[in-house]
Amino acid sequence: MTTTPESWVDDNWETVKCLSMTTADALFSTYMAVSSYEPGGIVWWKYGYDAITSVAQLFACTPPPITAFETAFDGDSLRCQCAQVGGQLFIEYLDSTGTRVEQSESELVEAKEIQTATESGGVATCIWSSVDGLAITTSFTLSGGTQPVWYIVPTLDTGCCINSPVIPSVQPQPPPHIIPGTCTGPFQETVTLIDSAIDRFGLLQNFYFVQLPSAGCSYYQYEFYYWETITGPVRYGVNNSFEGLVSNPPYAPPHPHASEPTVNLSKTNPGLSAVTYTLDVGCTYNPLTGDFDKKFTYDVEETGQGIFGLARRMDALAWMINNAQLIPYTECNKCAPVLEGDWVTVRFESQENSPQGTRPLRKLFRYRSQSALDLGQKAAYWENFTWNAGAVCVQHKGAWWGTPQCWASNVDEGKRVIRFAGLEAGIDPDVLGEWVISGSTDPRYGQPGTMKVATVQGLEWVTSRQGPSGLPLLTVDP
């Protein structure tokens, strides 16, 4: 073995790139790239899939099918860092056997936004905001587990805050790749995937640990790391000043900022095939067809110049992001009712503990009101009202007072709660709008309990405001 780290990287980095297209490597890369979210960066696992397929086309490699990503990352399930209305806080990690574990760390519709998440000494800590505006710190002992991720599962029929990252499921680190060479036995040329990032060109780039054996194949003569970039690999020695390279497990330095690419016409470029991007108009979803009645499409033509074709795809994604922000104003408001009145939020809690916990159930109920009652009178209106929670979700939609929702013991009980709100709000839900009845097999939803208005500092938890933060006051928030 006479090769040097420099010559080995020059000779093998393209081969390693295609090896990183195996399913285990690609899923781990996507998880690492998306879970290391930074403001303005990647926010959904499908962007990671697109980045991998773009790289595969540039290097004439074969990427895993999208079904592998859908299976690993639960399809389109939301795993928010910030919930539009509220949700339940979860931690996911790999236990000491490598099994993926999920555990709830809050009540339903209690968590609003994750502020920070850290890990130290085998303890994962999350600081998060509740829907009441409280800052809460939750710690979890991993007991030998690794790769913790905190996220919020939003309440039914709601989603993540705009521009909030959607974190994929934890993926195990793939085993090292063995590069065929002159050595056999315990000391061979090995490449281990450590970390991944998506660069500003939308390409997935990996960070590797390389071990090269001595000429006699009796020990590792060279050990080093390198980042892939669009202009070629950037190598790091094991004694590099970046502290992550000497930690256990190691972690990568920031991905180098690549310079603008230049086109070398003397090299073969595999090019990019034609593609059509489709943007669904969410408010036109048709349950009868299971599809969206209205869509926008953007065609990108085939090109033999890969980097310019990639730029066209980036233009298409920018177009989709821009239109996605405009659709609620240009399309959805054509059929949605105009909201009127002031928001009223009532927080309920059960008179007994949750069947699956040691604390009472907590539920939020929101609607808009056009009544002349002040907030003190609204609180008095709800003061002695009780109802029975359960596994049936009753909603009312298509009217000016929003979409009030209640998880009740049966349909009639859910309608009773919403009709009671309608009397205060000034609307008859049997005349305006429509009822929607659904349910869930998820054990997080539909737990039974006798619900009453919660109190804080001796006051009924009835608020009137545009947002959920702060304690209830007997005056309307400005």
VMD Tcl script that draws the C-alpha trace (Angstrom):
set ca {
  {0.00 0.00 0.00}
  {1.84 3.07 -1.24}
  {-1.01 5.46 -1.97}
  {-1.33 8.76 -0.10}
  {-4.56 10.31 1.25}
  {-4.43 12.92 -1.53}
  {-4.08 10.41 -4.35}
  {-6.63 8.03 -2.82}
  {-9.28 10.75 -2.65}
  {-8.53 11.83 -6.24}
  {-8.86 8.24 -7.47}
  {-11.89 7.11 -5.43}
  {-14.21 9.99 -4.52}
  {-16.52 9.46 -7.52}
  {-16.77 5.73 -6.74}
  {-17.62 6.57 -3.12}
  {-20.30 8.98 -4.35}
  {-22.16 6.17 -6.11}
  {-21.73 3.87 -3.10}
  {-23.55 6.52 -1.05}
  {-26.64 5.89 -3.22}
  {-27.41 2.61 -1.42}
  {-30.69 2.77 0.47}
  {-29.16 2.75 3.97}
  {-26.68 5.50 3.08}
  {-29.24 7.66 1.28}
  {-31.77 7.49 4.13}
  {-29.11 8.29 6.73}
  {-27.84 11.17 4.57}
  {-31.33 12.62 4.24}
  {-31.96 12.34 7.98}
  {-28.64 14.01 8.82}
  {-29.11 16.81 6.26}
  {-32.67 17.65 7.26}
  {-32.33 17.20 11.04}
  {-29.43 19.68 11.12}
  {-31.85 22.39 10.01}
  {-30.69 25.99 9.99}
  {-32.95 28.99 9.26}
  {-33.32 29.35 5.53}
  {-32.19 25.76 4.92}
  {-33.82 22.43 4.22}
  {-37.23 21.89 5.82}
  {-38.60 18.59 4.44}
  {-37.24 15.10 3.71}
  {-38.46 15.28 0.10}
  {-35.91 18.04 -0.52}
  {-33.28 15.55 0.59}
  {-34.65 12.99 -1.85}
  {-34.54 15.56 -4.67}
  {-30.95 16.47 -3.74}
  {-29.90 12.79 -3.88}
  {-31.57 12.14 -7.23}
  {-29.96 15.28 -8.69}
  {-26.54 14.02 -7.59}
  {-27.30 10.57 -8.99}
  {-28.03 12.05 -12.41}
  {-24.86 14.14 -12.38}
  {-22.69 11.11 -11.57}
  {-24.71 8.51 -13.54}
  {-25.49 6.63 -10.29}
  {-28.73 4.85 -9.39}
  {-30.61 6.34 -6.40}
  {-33.02 4.34 -4.21}
  {-36.72 4.50 -5.21}
  {-38.88 7.13 -3.53}
  {-40.89 4.31 -1.90}
  {-37.88 3.59 0.33}
  {-37.99 7.18 1.57}
  {-41.77 7.13 2.04}
  {-41.52 3.94 4.11}
  {-38.65 5.21 6.26}
  {-40.03 8.70 6.79}
  {-43.74 7.88 7.27}
  {-44.89 9.28 3.93}
  {-46.12 12.83 4.36}
  {-46.70 12.67 8.13}
  {-45.93 16.00 9.77}
  {-43.10 16.17 12.32}
  {-42.98 19.89 13.08}
  {-40.71 22.11 15.10}
  {-43.60 24.59 15.33}
  {-47.34 23.80 15.13}
  {-49.90 26.18 13.64}
  {-52.36 25.66 16.50}
  {-50.66 23.26 18.87}
  {-49.68 19.63 19.18}
  {-48.00 16.94 21.23}
  {-44.24 16.95 21.95}
  {-42.34 13.74 21.13}
  {-38.76 12.52 21.33}
  {-37.43 9.88 18.96}
  {-34.08 8.11 19.28}
  {-32.22 4.87 18.64}
  {-31.99 2.77 21.79}
  {-28.92 0.76 22.79}
  {-29.97 -2.09 20.45}
  {-30.42 0.24 17.45}
  {-34.23 0.08 17.62}
  {-36.12 3.29 16.85}
  {-38.14 4.49 19.86}
  {-40.77 7.25 20.06}
  {-42.15 8.65 23.30}
  {-44.64 11.40 24.11}
  {-43.43 14.17 26.41}
  {-46.51 16.44 26.61}
  {-50.28 16.43 26.58}
  {-52.27 16.73 23.35}
  {-52.36 20.25 21.88}
  {-49.97 21.51 24.57}
  {-46.77 22.16 22.60}
  {-46.46 25.17 20.28}
  {-42.79 25.51 19.26}
  {-39.41 23.92 19.97}
  {-36.84 26.57 20.90}
  {-33.63 24.57 21.51}
  {-32.65 20.90 21.71}
  {-29.35 19.70 23.19}
  {-27.70 16.48 24.33}
  {-25.07 16.14 27.06}
  {-23.95 13.24 29.18}
  {-26.60 10.89 27.79}
  {-29.45 13.32 28.56}
  {-31.47 14.98 25.78}
  {-32.97 18.34 26.77}
  {-35.63 20.34 24.94}
  {-36.80 23.88 25.70}
  {-40.21 24.49 24.15}
  {-43.11 26.93 24.26}
  {-46.60 25.82 25.24}
  {-49.77 27.09 23.60}
  {-50.22 29.18 26.75}
  {-46.97 31.03 26.11}
  {-45.02 29.27 28.87}
  {-41.37 28.25 28.43}
  {-40.98 24.61 29.48}
  {-37.81 22.51 29.80}
  {-38.10 18.75 29.31}
  {-35.18 16.34 29.85}
  {-35.00 12.69 28.81}
  {-32.36 10.11 29.81}
  {-31.32 8.13 26.74}
  {-29.97 5.09 28.68}
  {-27.38 4.28 26.03}
  {-29.50 5.53 23.14}
  {-28.27 7.86 20.39}
  {-29.42 10.40 17.78}
  {-32.33 12.01 19.68}
  {-34.76 14.21 17.74}
  {-37.51 16.34 19.29}
  {-40.61 17.19 17.27}
  {-44.28 18.15 17.54}
  {-47.18 16.17 16.09}
  {-49.79 18.86 15.30}
  {-53.42 18.42 16.28}
  {-55.74 16.78 13.75}
  {-56.37 18.71 10.49}
  {-53.71 21.33 11.29}
  {-50.11 21.57 10.17}
  {-46.72 23.09 10.80}
  {-46.03 26.80 11.01}
  {-44.99 28.31 7.70}
  {-41.25 27.69 7.09}
  {-41.06 25.34 10.07}
  {-38.74 22.34 9.44}
  {-40.32 18.89 9.21}
  {-37.88 16.45 10.80}
  {-37.59 12.92 9.33}
  {-37.46 9.76 11.41}
  {-34.12 8.84 12.98}
  {-32.09 6.57 10.68}
  {-29.25 4.26 11.82}
  {-25.73 4.95 10.59}
  {-24.93 2.55 7.69}
  {-21.97 0.14 7.97}
  {-18.65 1.17 6.39}
  {-18.00 0.50 2.72}
  {-15.00 -1.65 1.82}
  {-13.10 -0.44 -1.25}
  {-11.49 -3.42 -3.06}
  {-7.70 -3.22 -2.90}
  {-4.60 -5.30 -2.24}
  {-5.41 -5.94 1.43}
  {-7.78 -8.50 2.93}
  {-8.59 -9.33 6.54}
  {-9.16 -6.79 9.31}
  {-7.26 -3.91 7.67}
  {-8.80 -2.88 4.35}
  {-9.64 0.41 2.66}
  {-12.83 1.50 4.48}
  {-15.08 4.53 4.07}
  {-17.64 5.44 6.75}
  {-20.44 7.97 6.20}
  {-20.49 10.43 9.13}
  {-22.65 13.41 8.15}
  {-24.43 15.06 5.21}
  {-25.50 18.49 4.04}
  {-27.35 20.00 1.08}
  {-25.32 22.75 -0.56}
  {-26.57 25.98 -2.10}
  {-26.91 24.26 -5.48}
  {-29.39 21.73 -4.08}
  {-26.92 18.84 -4.17}
  {-26.47 16.38 -1.31}
  {-22.84 16.32 -0.13}
  {-21.42 13.81 2.36}
  {-18.72 13.82 5.04}
  {-16.68 10.60 5.27}
  {-14.09 8.96 7.52}
  {-11.45 7.02 5.54}
  {-9.01 4.38 6.82}
  {-6.13 3.21 4.58}
  {-3.94 0.21 5.55}
  {-0.17 0.05 5.54}
  {1.84 -1.68 2.80}
  {1.89 -4.87 4.89}
  {-1.84 -4.66 5.64}
  {-1.10 -4.93 9.36}
  {-2.39 -1.58 10.61}
  {-4.06 1.61 9.41}
  {-1.37 3.94 8.12}
  {-3.69 6.84 7.24}
  {-6.94 7.99 8.82}
  {-8.64 11.18 7.64}
  {-11.96 12.82 6.79}
  {-13.28 14.69 3.77}
  {-16.30 16.74 2.73}
  {-17.66 16.48 -0.80}
  {-18.24 19.81 -2.56}
  {-19.24 20.78 -6.08}
  {-15.63 21.72 -6.83}
  {-14.17 18.51 -5.38}
  {-13.35 16.97 -1.99}
  {-12.03 19.00 0.95}
  {-9.82 16.81 3.18}
  {-9.31 17.01 6.98}
  {-6.73 15.15 9.06}
  {-7.67 13.34 12.29}
  {-5.71 15.97 14.22}
  {-7.54 18.84 12.55}
  {-8.34 21.71 14.90}
  {-12.10 21.15 14.56}
  {-13.08 19.55 17.87}
  {-15.74 17.30 16.38}
  {-13.10 15.17 14.66}
  {-11.71 13.97 17.99}
  {-15.05 13.46 19.77}
  {-16.85 10.14 20.18}
  {-18.83 9.83 18.02}
  {-17.20 12.37 15.68}
  {-19.20 15.12 14.03}
  {-18.45 17.17 10.96}
  {-17.18 20.72 10.57}
  {-19.54 23.01 8.64}
  {-19.84 22.16 4.97}
  {-17.41 24.35 2.99}
  {-18.93 27.12 0.91}
  {-18.29 26.12 -2.69}
  {-17.34 28.67 -5.32}
  {-19.45 29.13 -8.43}
  {-18.96 26.09 -10.73}
  {-17.23 26.31 -14.06}
  {-18.16 24.13 -17.01}
  {-15.33 21.93 -18.25}
  {-16.37 20.96 -21.78}
  {-13.68 18.30 -21.97}
  {-15.48 16.15 -19.41}
  {-18.47 13.96 -20.13}
  {-21.65 15.33 -18.53}
  {-24.56 12.91 -18.13}
  {-27.08 15.77 -18.23}
  {-30.55 15.86 -16.69}
  {-33.77 14.36 -17.97}
  {-36.99 16.30 -18.45}
  {-39.17 16.63 -15.36}
  {-42.56 18.12 -14.47}
  {-43.15 19.56 -11.00}
  {-46.72 19.62 -9.70}
  {-48.02 21.97 -7.02}
  {-51.34 20.90 -5.49}
  {-53.83 23.55 -4.35}
  {-54.51 22.24 -0.86}
  {-57.95 23.77 -0.36}
  {-59.31 21.93 -3.43}
  {-58.78 18.43 -1.98}
  {-61.60 16.12 -3.09}
  {-62.23 13.20 -0.68}
  {-64.22 11.36 -3.37}
  {-61.22 11.12 -5.70}
  {-58.49 11.27 -3.07}
  {-56.80 13.97 -5.15}
  {-56.73 17.75 -5.62}
  {-59.14 19.28 -8.11}
  {-56.72 22.07 -9.00}
  {-52.99 21.79 -9.70}
  {-50.22 23.95 -11.13}
  {-47.43 22.37 -13.19}
  {-43.96 23.53 -14.18}
  {-42.06 21.75 -16.98}
  {-38.26 21.59 -17.04}
  {-36.84 20.48 -20.38}
  {-34.10 17.87 -20.86}
  {-30.58 19.25 -21.02}
  {-27.12 17.83 -21.64}
  {-25.50 20.44 -19.38}
  {-26.09 19.08 -15.89}
  {-25.33 22.14 -13.78}
  {-27.48 24.42 -15.93}
  {-30.28 21.88 -15.90}
  {-29.97 21.81 -12.13}
  {-30.26 25.61 -12.09}
  {-33.51 25.29 -14.07}
  {-34.80 22.85 -11.47}
  {-33.87 25.26 -8.71}
  {-35.83 27.95 -10.59}
  {-38.81 25.60 -10.65}
  {-38.57 25.01 -6.89}
  {-38.37 28.78 -6.29}
  {-41.50 29.19 -8.43}
  {-43.30 26.50 -6.40}
  {-42.30 28.05 -3.06}
  {-43.48 31.48 -4.21}
  {-46.81 30.16 -5.52}
  {-47.35 28.07 -2.38}
  {-47.26 31.30 -0.35}
  {-49.70 33.04 -2.73}
  {-52.25 30.22 -3.11}
  {-54.08 30.95 0.17}
  {-54.75 34.48 -1.12}
  {-55.21 33.88 -4.86}
  {-57.05 30.55 -4.87}
  {-58.31 29.36 -1.50}
  {-60.06 32.61 -0.57}
  {-62.28 32.22 -3.64}
  {-64.28 29.51 -1.90}
  {-63.48 29.92 1.80}
  {-65.82 32.05 3.96}
  {-64.58 35.40 5.23}
  {-63.78 35.13 8.94}
  {-65.63 37.59 11.15}
  {-65.75 38.43 14.84}
  {-63.12 37.99 17.55}
  {-61.38 34.77 18.46}
  {-62.51 33.10 21.69}
  {-60.35 30.34 23.19}
  {-61.64 28.10 25.97}
  {-59.27 25.69 27.69}
  {-60.81 22.60 29.25}
  {-59.36 19.97 31.55}
  {-60.84 16.71 32.77}
  {-62.14 16.22 36.29}
  {-60.09 13.01 36.48}
  {-56.62 11.98 35.30}
  {-56.04 10.81 31.73}
  {-56.47 7.02 31.34}
  {-52.92 6.88 29.95}
  {-51.23 9.31 32.34}
  {-51.09 10.92 35.76}
  {-52.44 14.32 34.74}
  {-55.84 15.52 33.59}
  {-56.68 15.69 29.89}
  {-56.34 19.17 28.41}
  {-58.22 20.40 25.35}
  {-58.51 23.74 23.56}
  {-61.70 24.90 21.87}
  {-61.57 27.93 19.54}
  {-64.15 29.87 17.57}
  {-64.96 33.40 16.45}
  {-67.72 35.35 18.15}
  {-69.79 38.36 17.09}
  {-71.66 38.66 20.37}
  {-71.74 41.88 22.39}
  {-70.51 40.10 25.55}
  {-67.23 41.30 27.03}
  {-64.61 38.76 28.06}
  {-65.84 38.56 31.66}
  {-69.34 37.75 30.42}
  {-67.96 35.15 28.01}
  {-66.09 33.49 30.90}
  {-69.30 33.45 32.96}
  {-71.16 31.93 29.99}
  {-68.76 28.96 29.89}
  {-68.12 28.72 33.65}
  {-70.34 25.76 34.55}
  {-70.40 24.01 31.17}
  {-69.22 20.37 31.11}
  {-69.03 17.76 28.39}
  {-67.72 14.24 27.80}
  {-64.58 13.77 25.70}
  {-64.05 10.70 23.56}
  {-63.06 9.16 20.23}
  {-65.43 11.00 17.85}
  {-64.17 14.18 16.20}
  {-66.99 16.64 15.43}
  {-66.16 19.72 13.35}
  {-68.13 22.57 11.90}
  {-66.74 24.27 8.80}
  {-67.75 26.61 5.99}
  {-68.95 29.52 8.13}
  {-67.53 32.83 9.31}
  {-66.60 31.61 12.81}
  {-63.65 29.40 11.79}
  {-63.61 25.60 12.15}
  {-64.48 24.72 15.75}
  {-63.63 21.12 16.60}
  {-64.45 18.83 19.52}
  {-63.30 15.29 20.36}
  {-66.40 13.94 22.13}
  {-67.83 10.67 23.39}
  {-70.33 10.60 20.50}
  {-71.64 12.74 17.64}
  {-74.51 14.29 19.61}
  {-72.20 15.29 22.45}
  {-69.77 16.97 20.05}
  {-72.59 18.86 18.35}
  {-73.92 19.94 21.77}
  {-70.57 21.59 22.60}
  {-70.39 23.39 19.26}
  {-74.06 24.49 19.38}
  {-73.46 25.89 22.87}
  {-70.59 27.96 21.44}
  {-72.84 29.01 18.57}
  {-75.40 30.51 20.96}
  {-72.69 32.78 22.39}
  {-71.09 33.53 19.01}
  {-74.32 34.46 17.24}
  {-74.53 31.60 14.73}
  {-76.76 28.57 14.23}
  {-74.39 25.79 13.05}
  {-77.38 23.78 11.80}
  {-78.24 26.56 9.33}
  {-74.86 27.97 8.25}
  {-71.89 25.79 7.25}
  {-71.74 22.02 7.56}
  {-70.93 19.29 10.07}
  {-67.92 17.01 9.55}
  {-67.65 13.78 11.55}
  {-64.43 11.77 11.77}
  {-62.27 9.83 14.21}
  {-58.84 8.27 14.64}
  {-57.31 4.93 15.56}
  {-54.28 6.75 17.00}
  {-54.23 6.19 20.80}
  {-53.10 9.81 21.29}
  {-56.56 10.97 20.24}
  {-60.00 10.18 21.62}
  {-59.23 9.59 25.29}
  {-62.32 9.79 27.54}
  {-62.88 12.31 30.31}
  {-65.43 14.67 31.84}
  {-64.29 18.10 30.70}
  {-64.78 21.41 32.54}
  {-63.34 24.88 32.01}
  {-59.80 25.08 33.41}
  {-58.88 27.82 35.85}
  {-55.68 29.71 36.51}
  {-55.15 32.09 39.39}
  {-58.83 31.65 40.20}
  {-60.05 32.76 36.75}
  {-61.80 30.72 34.09}
  {-59.40 30.03 31.21}
  {-61.41 31.87 28.57}
  {-59.44 34.29 26.39}
  {-60.11 36.54 23.43}
  {-57.05 37.20 21.29}
  {-55.50 36.53 17.90}
  {-52.80 34.25 19.30}
  {-52.64 31.65 22.09}
  {-49.98 33.21 24.35}
  {-50.42 34.71 27.80}
  {-52.65 34.08 30.80}
  {-56.44 34.63 30.65}
  {-57.53 38.12 31.69}
  {-60.96 39.57 32.29}
  {-60.29 42.14 29.60}
  {-59.93 41.65 25.88}
  {-56.29 41.60 24.76}
  {-55.29 44.63 22.68}
}
mol new
graphics top color blue
foreach p $ca { graphics top sphere $p radius 0.5 }
foreach p [lrange $ca 0 end-1] q [lrange $ca 1 end] { graphics top cylinder $p $q radius 0.2 }
display resetview
